[in-house]
Amino acid sequence: MSFPFLFASQMRTFNAPGRLDLSTEMLLLPACFRPSLRITLFKPFLWTNIAAKNKSSSSLSFPIVRASSVSTFSTASEATVMAQDGPINQHPLQVAKRLEKFKTTIFTQMSSLAIKHNAINLGQGFPNFDGPDFVKDAAIQAIKDGKNQYARGYGIPDLNSAIASRFQKDTGITIDPETEITVTSGCTEAIAATILGLINPGDEVILFAPFYDSYEATLSMAGAKITCITLQPPDFALPLEKLKSKISKNTRAILLNTPHNPTGKMFTKEELEQISLLCIENDVLVFSDEVYDKLAFEMDHISIASLPGMYERTVTMNSLGKTFSLTGWKIGWAIAPPHLLWGVKQAHSYLTFATSTPMQYAAAVALNAPDSYYEELRKDYKGKKEILVDGLRAVGFRVFPSSGTYFVVVDHTPFGLPDDVAFCEYLIKEVGVVAIPTSVFYLDKEEGKNLVRFTFCKDEGTLRSAVERMKERLVKK
């Protein structure tokens, strides 16, 4: 069976992945020259315009601008632009309309508060311990071996082969590493490249709330129409009848995440089969974010691409960071049949073009790790999860089941705060522990106001210390 290449219409003017050929007229002058003077900001201007005005002179005269003068704020009201020696001028913040509703991410806000109040950070999902030495040593060796220039745009051969081998082992599907894999700068870029490469303005995409916050922002950048279906506690089960009522021939794609951030839910085989049948019936694509596939504790992870009739309509996205505790490396990938991957590749070519070369060589080594590595990983995280879950229950939270990921969601209402944001601020300032308010993971913020998310990707001492703080300082009301 053959398929036409599918990708978003705004990408169709580009015939193949490649580099942009910019003329000198398009180059902008750098924006920082005289840091000792008080200045105001100018709009960008063309180098050739400056050259033309000064062609009779042997020296150029530049307007003075100062990069350190710009401060960022999380509101759209006018902000005071500051220099080191005081306020200079006032300018409204400028952002495209498609991003106006998005503020500074909740992870940045909560991490900043954590530092300010010396709180234990169980909010943002990055480990406070390092990844395995054999992977780090491989990166060091690659750097020493001179593997430091641009990589091939869709991934170095070693890594693509390792990804294909791992996917075959996990799903039973044999794929071509040259035509069915694109390596990206983390799974977040894989998500962006998939959406921007395959979704046109006005296309409907179904999300399951709560959802990872980059989904909504990236869909907004693509001009998609978002239809949201809420997973309800305590088990966050798929509301099948609701999905049936929403999906139609007008639906372009479903964005799926299993194991699921923030709830820890894993979609069951029966749920995935129901989604598959609806997608096939309505000719709908699936974008499946599976970055936590190796952190499955109570059931086996199932990739929806492995179900009958689904590989040809699925983009599977994954990354190295969660499994190998190397989140800062930002190595991700997308797997799809060639007719879908073409759009993903096109978008990737003009987003980041290529991903860190030495880290790709190390990632290839990581993915060839024996099964014992993954078994030990799950065992270690199950122990951490037990410490946190038992501790949260002892403190007085209602803890909801978490079958995968390194997150757990709880009901904070026994402690008498009006909503999740107020509770998390109180928890940081008065208790010294960080959690994430889940309302940021919903289109309707009211749906998440009673829930907060904790992470257990921390060493056992940190988890025990956080639990003890909450036992000592957090009181039911």
Disulfide bonds with the S-S distance in Angstrom:
none
